[in-house]
Amino acid sequence: MTQPVRFQFPGGAGDFAAFLDARSGPPVHPEVMAFEREDLRTAGTVEVALRWCGSRQERVRSFANSVPTPRRRHA
């Protein structure tokens, strides 16, 4: 039986973004841009974190509840 694994970073999404980008090359900006917003209407919280790295190749990753979300390309 598979045991669930929970990833938790002390600084939330900002620390998670820094962890993911650790091998993506030197960051353009040393700090991760991160913010959190609570929506009382839905009793939920959203965390967003962004970081630009020096790579010439675009790499965008998104997650919902720590689960990678598929990237959709629009025509």
N, C-alpha and C positions, 0 to 999 in steps of 0.2 A: 504494500500500500504506500502510495506517495504522500510524503508529509508536505504540508504547505510551507512556503518560504516567504517571509515578510522582510522587505527592504525598508529600512528607516534611516534617514539621514538627519542629524541634529539640526542642520540649517534648512531642512525641507527641500523644496524643489531646486533652490540655488545650489546646495551641496550636491544634489543628484546630478545636475547639469555639469558641475565641475568634475565629478567622478567620471561621467560619460566622456567628457572631452579631454581627459588626461592624456590620451594617446593621439589626439587630433592635431598636434602641432602647437606651437606657442600661440597663446591667445592674443588677439589684437588689443583687447582691454583686459587688464589683470583681474578685474572684478566681474562677477556674474550679475547681470541685471535681473532682479527677481522681485516679485510682489505677490501679495495674497489679498483676496477679496472675499468677503462673506456676503451671501445673498439670503436675507431673512425670509424671503418669499418661498424659497425652495429648501430652506434649512441646510444649505450646502456651502462649501468653501472651495474656491478655485485658487490654485497656486500656479504661477507662470515664471519660468526662468529662461533667460536667453544669454547666449555667449557667442561671440564671433571669434573664430580662430583664423590663423594665417594661411590656411589651406586654400588652394585655388579651386578646389573641387567643392561643389555645394553638397552639404549633408544636413538634412533636416530630419529630426526625430521628434515624434510626439507620443505621449503616453496619457492614458486615462486610468486612474486608480492603479498606477504602476504597471499597467499592461500596455505594451507597444500597440499603437493604433496603425492600421495600414495606411500607407500614403496613396492618395488618389490623385491622378493627373486629370486636369480638366482640359478639354479640347479648345 
